[in-house]
Amino acid sequence: MRLARWLQDGRAHDGIVVGERLVDLPGGATTLDVIRDGLDRARELGERLAASAPTNAPAIGSVPLLAPVVPPSVRDFVAFEEHVEGIAVSVDGRVGGVEPVWYEAPRFYFTNPHSLLGSGEAVVPPATERLDFELEVGAVIGGVEGSDGRSLTSEEAQDHLFGFTIFNDWSARDLQSREQRVPLGPCKGKDFGTTLGPWITTVDEVADRFDGDGFLDLEMTVAVNGTEIGQDTLADMGWPFRDLVAYASRNSRVVPGDVLGSGTAGSGCLGELWGRNGGLMPPPLQPGDEVVMTVERLGSIANRVGEPIQVPLIPTARRRPGSPAARRRAAAS
């Protein structure tokens, strides 16, 4: 089953993919509603809709696609060792391999659920000289009866995997590098755009590609203007998705509709290749460039780069003589 969202007649539609057509969900339901109901009920609904799909339903490609879910939150992990090794040089200036702390536990940051793009939408970057893409897969959390998604075991987390979608974590590497000098993680270098799509493929559609350790073996490729840049398999993750979900839920919760990105596949972004190549080759993305990502069984997403938008500048922080503690002591005396 594949869940999708699209624009038609000036409004957003939520539905499923039946063959090459997009079929609306009944009663004004949304893809998030279906995800909350859980995988078994979603499959039953999909079978009913497929059996009665109208012949005049819009064809894929005839209407613009939206991100396939409006998620409560989006977490993005960094789960590919090869990517960590390469990106450390180009973004952080570190040489000498992967930091030992990376192996101890998964790492993630929260990105912006309000800047999601569908396949076919243009990404509008900030003013940047190092625009980049990141080839990932996102896991979508589904509803599980009797569970609030809190502090899950890995086995429990597997049951919360509803489906998967291609995930492009757009990145302004020059902004990201500057921001991460303050050890709080990326912000404006990342939150301007994330592509999800073209739809959500439910977990049963790829169940035969899980290995005994829970890793999902799907081939992944990314191309810029028709030239392949990188290729990897999702099975090269350091942790399977169930472990990422369990870690995200620790002392917290994951809820239906949450999206958890795998992190960038090996050779799945320009920044990693810049670190390995010792310079900006291949070159950073420019307006008009088209990025196409393809993941086996999940489909393809394509986005063109738009012109940056000029935004108001924010003044720098004021500088005051002496430390804050010294000023407080002086004021007290």
N, C-alpha and C positions, 0 to 999 in steps of 0.2 A: 504494500500500500504506500502511496505517496501523497502527502498533504502539501497543498500549495495555496498561495495567495496571489491575487492579481488585480489590476485596475481595469474596470470596464464601466462604461456609461457614467464616468465621473466619480465612481466610488470603489472602495476596496471590496473584493469578494474573497471568501474563504471556501476552500473545497478540496477535492481530491483529483488526482490524475487518473483518467480511465482511458487506456490506450494513448491516443494523441490529443485527448480533449480534457478540458477543465470543467469539472462538474461541481456546482454549488452545494454546500452543506445545507441541510433542511432547517427551516425555522429560524434563520438568522444566526445559527451557531457559528462559532469561530474555530480555527485550528487549535487555539489554546483550550477551548472547551473540550474538544476531542482528546487532546493530550491529557487533560485532567481526568477524564473518564478511564484512562488506562488502555493498554494495548489490546486486550481481548475485546472490549467493546468497540474499539476503533476498527478492528478487523471485521467485526460483524457489520458495522455501519458501512464500511467500504464495500463489502460484498453486496449489500442491499442497493447501494447507489450504483455500483457497476452494472447490476442487473436491470436497472431502470434508467440508465443514463440517457438524457435527451439527445437527439441527433443534431440539434442546433447549438449545443454547448460549444463555447469558443475553442478553437484549436490552439495548441501550444505554438507560440510564435506570433499569434494574431493579436495578443494583448500584452501589455507590459507586466512582467512579474514583479512582485514585492518580496521582501524577506518573508519566509514562510511561516513565521510565528512572531507575535509581539511578546517577547520574553520578559518575565519579572526581573531577571538579572542575566548578565553575561560575564562569565569568568574565562580567562584565557591562560592556559598552562604553558609551560616550556618543557616538553616531555621528550624531545629528540636530542640525543647526545651529540650527534654530528652537527646540528644547528648551533648548539651552545658553544661548541668548540670554535666554529668559524666566526660567529657573531661577536664573541668576546674580543677579538682583535679589532674589527672594524668599528664597533660602537663604543666599547669600553677601553680599548687600547691594551688589553691584557694579552700576554703571550705565554704559552706553556700548557695549553690544554684546558680541560674542564676542571673548575674548582671542585675539590672533594665534597664540599657541602651540597652540591647539586644532587649527589647520589643518595643523600640521606632521606629526602622526602620530596614530594612534588611541590612545585612553586606555581603560583598564579597571581594575576592581578584582575581587578574588576574593570571592565571597559564599559562604554556608553551604550545602553540599550536604545537610546533616542537617536542614534546616528547610523541605524542599520540601512543597508542598501539591498536591493534585489538584483538579480542578474539582468544586465542590460542598462541599469542606471549608471550615470556618470558619477565618478567620485570627484568631489571638489576639495582639493587639498588646501592646507594653509600655505603661506609663503615659505617655500622650502627649496633647497637645491639638491636634496637627496631623498626624493620620493621613492618608496619601495612597496612591494606587496609581500604577503606571507601566505604560503600554501598550507592550509590546515583542514582538519575535519572537526566539526562540532557535534558533540553528543547532546541530545535533547532529553531532559528528564520527564518521565511520565508519572501519572498517578498510580499508586499501589494501595489497595484497600488495607486499612489498618495501620498504615505507616504515615508518619508526619515528616519523613525524610531527615530525621535527626540522628547524628552519630552512628551512621550505618557501618556495618561490616562490609567487606568487599563482596561477599556472597549476596548480601541484601542489596547492595548497590547495583549489582548486575540486573536484578529484577526491576530497578528504576530506570534502566535504559529503554527509552521509548523508540528512538530512531536517531538518524544521523543526517547531517547536511554539510555541504562544502562551506568553508569558513575562510574568508580572506581578510586578514588583519592588516589593513593599510597602515603604513608607517612613514613618518617624516623623520628620517634617521638623524639629521642634524639637530632638530629640536629634541629628539629623544636622548641623544648623547648629552646635550647640555642639561636637560632636566634630571637625568639620572646621576649627576654629580651630587645632588641632594638625595640621600638614600631612601626615597619614598616610592620609587617606581615611576613609570611613564605617565604623562597626562596629555598635554596638547599635542605631543608628537604621535599620539595614537587615537584620540577619541573623536576624530573628525569623520571616520567612516569605517564600517565593517560590513563586508558583503556576506550574506547567508543565502544559500540556495543550491540549485534552482527550486528545490522542494525538500521536504523531510521524507526520507526513506525509512520505513519502520524496520525495527531490528530483526524481525523474522525474515525479511528479504535478504539479509546478509548473514543469517545465523550459521550457514555452512562454512563461512570464512573465519570463524573464531577458532583459534587453536586451543590446545589443552590448558594453556596458561591464561586464556582470556584475551590474547592479542588478536586484532582484527586485520587480516591480510588483504588489503585493497591497494592496488597500484594507483599512484598519484603523479600527475604531471602539471607543469605550468609553462605557458608560452607567452612571449611578448611579441606582438605584431607578426604572429605566425611562426616564430622561431622558438623551439623548445629551450627553456632555460634550466629546468631542474626536474628530477624524477626521483621518487622514493616509494617505499611501501609503508602503509600505516602500521604494519607489524614491527617496524623499527623503533617504535616508541619505547621509552625506558620503563613505563608502567602501562598496563592496560587501562582502558577507560573505567572499569569498575573500581580500580584503585584511586583514580582521580576523583570519582564521585564520592567514594568513601572519605577521602581526605577533605574534600570541600565540605562535607557534612559534619566533620568532627567539631564538637562543641558548637554546632550551628545547625543549619538546615539546607537541604536542597528541595525545591518545590517544583511542581509540574510546570513545564515551559522553560525552566532555566536551561541555558545553553552553556556547555563547557567545551572550550576549544582545546584541541590536542597540543597546541604549540606548533611551530613551523617545522615542516619536514626537512630532512637533509637536502641541501641545495635548493630549498624551496623559497628563497628570497635573494635579492641582490646583495643585501648587507653581508650575508654569510660569504658570498662569492667575492665581495670586495676584500674581506679579511684574508681569504685564501689566496687571492690574486695580487694582493699588495697594492691595489688601486681601484679606481672606479670603473671596473670592467666586469660585466656589461655596464653601460652607463645608467645613471638614474632615470626614472620615468619622466616623460615630458608630456605636456598637453597634447591630446590626440592619440597617444599610445593606447593600445588595447591589450589587456591582460586576460588570458583564458586559462582557467583551471579545470582539470578533469580528474575525477576520482571514479575508479571502477565501481559500477553498479549505482553510484550516486548521481551521475550526470556531469554536466559542465556548467560553469558560470563564466560570464564575460562582462567586463566593464571597461569603458574608456575613461581616460584621465581628462578632466575638465580644466579650465583656467582657474588659478587660485583667486580667491576673493580677498580684497584688501579689507582689513578689520581695524577698529580703533586700537591704538597702542595703550598699554597700561603702564603707568610710571613705575620706575624702580623703587624699591624700598628706601625709606629715609635712613640716613646714617647719622647716628648721634654719638658724641664723644663719650668714652668710658663704657663699661659694661652695664647692663640693666641692674645688676645687683649693686654696683657701686653707686649708681644714681639713686637707688632706693635708700641706701645707707646715708647718702649725703642729704637727701630730703628729710630723713628722720631726725638728723642732728640739727 
